[in-house]
């Protein structure tokens, strides 16, 4: 009888333990789903910010080129058709989203010295109140903000990966140039930067569908398992 | 050592308490808010923040505020003692998450406000939308609004808000935000009124809900909706006035544009029908009355009044009128109005009351007993201005608002309308607001002033100058010392001042009063008369009557008291018988004919008057008499005393001194004309008569009969009409002793026989008692006549 009683006590204990385990499992899944949803929302917000700022900088770069061409005098259209060395590649490299995001970040960092050089050159060529200088300043400033957003986005997506650093060492700037070369250089930099931003914008759209949606799918899978 | 440490602690405690007494730790700043305004095509890099400080701040312990702004790797801060600050970021950090807070710190501590952690777009306030345009389309009830973004959509996603109102209206209609939540650049307003000018405005903000601040409203864009056919009737009304002839009315028809004119009215069509369904215009066609309205007129809220037509309508006839209004898109439904026969006008409203209240005139009335009233027309008229409004049949209280002027009298009438037929109006006058009159009445004198009263009349103040209902007039008048006031009713235009002083200048003026004040008119001066009208005439007549009375009384006195007067004014004449003339006869022997001579000698004076008034029957003997009288008696100029000579003249000689006549008797000569043939019988004597003149040496005065021949004549005429101008003989018995009564009687008999037609003046008796009066004359005459004949006897000379 004692054994039978012990057996019954054991069964009751097992039922209670099963219930508790089930409850804990539900709680765990729910917290995981909440965390995933939060992360997904964070992904969307961060990506949205980055995309919005990318479009803004791109739009500003478009306007900047128009202003630049208008402010450089005759044959301004020809300036932009000349190829210049040591200008960052506007294309985004990498296979994985993390690699492509890092590529975006490193390219942005690579363009900053060139934008700065163009600003310095145009400061000598334009009046201080020139709209071109203002626009250059805005593009440079917003680009830095964009780089910061990309970095935040990357960290939010890949918190365990190392923070991307510019590859290939410091950016190589062109040697001292004459005015014509400066004009050509500036136009090519801006044009290339505009292309780059266009690529970034497109890339971010792709990332939105790849990264943030995949996270959503993962979350959905987790929910089905529970 | 221990004491030094205790002292040190005490000093520190004092310092701490002193610092605490002079200030507090800063409070936590509240209500932190920041804003970034648009500059050109960008958002300004200057972010302005403000907050509300909390806690006591003193100059001894000033509080410093540090504003922090942090995003990603960037960090900015700025310190100030004010409650606001501005941070300049190189470029506005679009799409970056900003964290902003303010830290208040002083010597006693520091504290941070709540952190604002928002997207940068949260703080943006853009410019209002640019180039807002309103475009009319083919639909009369819609307008299309277009605008441009104030900033690129890459900078900020925007949402918009639209509001619109009819031009002239003060209330805006807002388009629901859900309709404009999308990032749109145009919107179509619908369900608008046709041909109405609308004003539209647009503003914008960050499209993200709860983010950003609304921009200011854009500049107004205005346009008019297209026209549409009038969808309501014109408001037809009339003015009825007295006609040029009796039993005729002059009716002027007018109308207001339809409420829903839906366009610019270009024409009214009118049709007037009399009771026989004959059109007054001569045909059944509508008469066109074009109107020329400007766009401003048609767009104003004030509905234009158009006078359409004037007709003369007999009192015993009615008329029906139809009017339509047309714009460029079509014609309205006809409005109908009927003017009934004058005697068939239906009952008016009752107990109409009008009272002003808060800039409007409130009306109340009771509907007429007739329940078939379809609507009411409230009409208000002042001068040549007229306006009206319609109220439905259930209305018994309404207000006239809007274009009423203060201090203007309005005649307000309420007409019941019975299915288009006008009823009798009920009318009252009212002011929206009363004031003191602008001018006073002009007073003047009516006619001429009297001695104690003057009638004043004044003109009523012109209606436009009254500015209120005249409650009363106050009439002032003064003669320089005291001002008198008389209050008279408002319906009075004349007043008679009484109890005035005569021959006094008065100034008078009139105050006209309303409930809000009064106004004096100009002074008018007048002077009262010295004498009242008729007073002079009364005095003259009175004096004249008095004088006449005195004269009459004097004459009566003279007549009735002549004896008394005579005695008073003329002394008693001594008896001539005592005169020496009785013994004096110069030529004639007196002794031989003593009795006769004596008798004759008793006549001291003989006056033979002219026989001008002798009766006709005696005229035949006049020549003879004349001859004798003239030749004998008129020649008695001796002594200046004769019949022709005035006895008064003789008396006047003695009058020169009545008393003197007594005292100076010796100086007065009396003459006696002794006619031998004193009596001239009807038988002429063939022998010439010899006259005897004898002059008396008597100094006695003459008899009364000589002095007042006129009186004697008058009396004689009274006594006998048959002898109006008989020669008078004044006889005084010369010798009473010698006179024989028998002889006297005989002589009298003879006298009666011979001298019957002759008149003899009554003989003056010596005694005063013999003086007759009128009453006594009848009794007195016979006795007197006896003696009066005596001289004739003496004077008779047988021929």
Boltz contact constraints between the chains, C-beta under 6 A:
constraints:
  - contact:
      token1: [A, 49]
      token2: [B, 95]
      max_distance: 6.0
  - contact:
      token1: [A, 52]
      token2: [B, 95]
      max_distance: 6.0
  - contact:
      token1: [A, 53]
      token2: [B, 95]
      max_distance: 6.0
  - contact:
      token1: [A, 55]
      token2: [B, 154]
      max_distance: 6.0
  - contact:
      token1: [A, 56]
      token2: [B, 94]
      max_distance: 6.0
  - contact:
      token1: [A, 56]
      token2: [B, 154]
      max_distance: 6.0
  - contact:
      token1: [A, 59]
      token2: [B, 154]
      max_distance: 6.0
  - contact:
      token1: [A, 138]
      token2: [B, 91]
      max_distance: 6.0
  - contact:
      token1: [A, 141]
      token2: [B, 90]
      max_distance: 6.0
  - contact:
      token1: [A, 141]
      token2: [B, 91]
      max_distance: 6.0
  - contact:
      token1: [A, 142]
      token2: [B, 91]
      max_distance: 6.0
  - contact:
      token1: [A, 145]
      token2: [B, 93]
      max_distance: 6.0
  - contact:
      token1: [A, 145]
      token2: [B, 96]
      max_distance: 6.0
  - contact:
      token1: [A, 148]
      token2: [B, 72]
      max_distance: 6.0
  - contact:
      token1: [A, 148]
      token2: [B, 73]
      max_distance: 6.0
